Amino acid sequence: MIEVSDLEVRYGTHVAASVPALTVRPGECVAIVGESGSGKSSTLMALLGLAEASGNVTICGVDVLRAGPRELRRLRGSKAALVMQSPQAALPPTTRLGAFMRRALKLHGVRASMEEAMRAVLLDPALLRRYPHEISGGQAQRFAIALAIALGAEVILADEPTSALDVTVQAEVIAVLQRLRAERDLAVLMVSHDLALVSTIADRIVVMKDGQVVGTLTHPYTRQELEAVFGAQG
Ligand SMILES: Nc1ncnc2c1ncn2[C@@H]1O[C@H](COP(=O)(O)OP(=O)(O)OP(=O)(O)O)[C@@H](O)[C@H]1O
């Protein structure tokens, strides 16, 4: 569960994003869309306490902007998972996927079946024996989600999770996210510049421009609404 009110993200005196209100309930997917530089990533980073921000952010009961380092570490490590554009680059190249996941589980004191987490994202558990360079971009993205599942994530924050992938692989990753949020009641907040993609998955679309929220659409969207968003973006 994510609840945001009066959020303002700053870099020095520059206000990069201003979000008056945003809620993502368990089982929901909300997308933030907007052109480059509109403040999408800054918003996402502030939600995990990774940017200078004021206002109120509550994720899984943690008051993020006032939490101490230990509470934030616990939140980021298990309850709220960040899925980035190219997870392959973030994986240590000389560590097999299974060893990496085992280490992460141990670090956070979590006991979970790695095989079950792999199957939940439609990956063959045999891939746990591979090195990062031996899997595809789409598999790496699903591995990042499997890791989140194994660690017991309740919230997934995804920053352009599919923009480095080709269209069919994008669809696989989106299908996995869709299934997980329904089956496991995950709250998914996704940042994307791809309106066509998010309109297939999001319950709500928050449109940002120049650091401001300029509109929110609720599913089902009309063509006119989507066209208006394209206008607001461009
Ligand atoms: N670390 C930083 N220091 C200073 N300014 C930053 C920093 N990160 C982002 N900004 C500025 O904040 C504004 C919002 O950037 P942000 O990355 O949030 O946009 P975005 O919508 O995610 O863009 P993109 O789609 O290109 O990732 C921009 O003006 C950007 O230049």
The ligand as a Tripos MOL2 file, in Angstrom:
@<TRIPOS>MOLECULE
LIG
   31    33     1     0     0
SMALL
NO_CHARGES

@<TRIPOS>ATOM
      1 N1         20.1990   14.0600   -9.1990 N.pl3     1 LIG1
      2 C1         19.6750   15.1740   -9.7410 C.ar      1 LIG1
      3 N2         20.2120   16.3930   -9.4780 N.ar      1 LIG1
      4 C2         19.6940   17.5100  -10.0090 C.ar      1 LIG1
      5 N3         18.6050   17.5450  -10.8180 N.ar      1 LIG1
      6 C3         18.0520   16.3670  -11.1260 C.ar      1 LIG1
      7 C4         18.5490   15.1240  -10.6130 C.ar      1 LIG1
      8 N4         17.7600   14.1140  -11.1030 N.ar      1 LIG1
      9 C5         16.8280   14.7180  -11.8800 C.ar      1 LIG1
     10 N5         16.9850   16.0570  -11.9020 N.ar      1 LIG1
     11 C6         16.1290   17.0340  -12.6010 C.3       1 LIG1
     12 O1         14.8020   16.8920  -12.1160 O.3       1 LIG1
     13 C7         13.8440   16.9880  -13.1790 C.3       1 LIG1
     14 C8         12.9940   15.7310  -13.2470 C.3       1 LIG1
     15 O2         13.8290   14.6270  -13.6530 O.3       1 LIG1
     16 P1         13.3290   13.1070  -13.5900 P.3       1 LIG1
     17 O3         14.4940   12.2280  -13.8460 O.co2     1 LIG1
     18 O4         12.5280   12.8980  -12.3700 O.co2     1 LIG1
     19 O5         12.3440   13.0790  -14.8570 O.3       1 LIG1
     20 P2         11.7310   11.8400  -15.6150 P.3       1 LIG1
     21 O6         10.3280   12.2370  -15.9370 O.co2     1 LIG1
     22 O7         11.8960   10.5970  -14.8500 O.co2     1 LIG1
     23 O8         12.5990   11.8100  -16.9390 O.3       1 LIG1
     24 P3         13.1430   10.5190  -17.7950 P.3       1 LIG1
     25 O9         11.9270    9.9390  -18.4520 O.co2     1 LIG1
     26 O10        14.0860   11.1590  -18.7700 O.co2     1 LIG1
     27 O11        13.8110    9.5870  -16.8390 O.co2     1 LIG1
     28 C9         14.6490   17.2780  -14.4390 C.3       1 LIG1
     29 O12        14.6510   18.6630  -14.6420 O.3       1 LIG1
     30 C10        16.0390   16.7590  -14.0980 C.3       1 LIG1
     31 O13        17.0200   17.4690  -14.8170 O.3       1 LIG1
@<TRIPOS>BOND
     1     1     2 1
     2     2     3 ar
     3     2     7 ar
     4     3     4 ar
     5     4     5 ar
     6     5     6 ar
     7     6     7 ar
     8     6    10 ar
     9     7     8 ar
    10     8     9 ar
    11     9    10 ar
    12    10    11 1
    13    11    12 1
    14    11    30 1
    15    12    13 1
    16    13    14 1
    17    13    28 1
    18    14    15 1
    19    15    16 1
    20    16    17 2
    21    16    18 1
    22    16    19 1
    23    19    20 1
    24    20    21 2
    25    20    22 1
    26    20    23 1
    27    23    24 1
    28    24    25 2
    29    24    26 1
    30    24    27 1
    31    28    29 1
    32    28    30 1
    33    30    31 1
@<TRIPOS>SUBSTRUCTURE
     1 LIG1         1 GROUP 0 **** ****
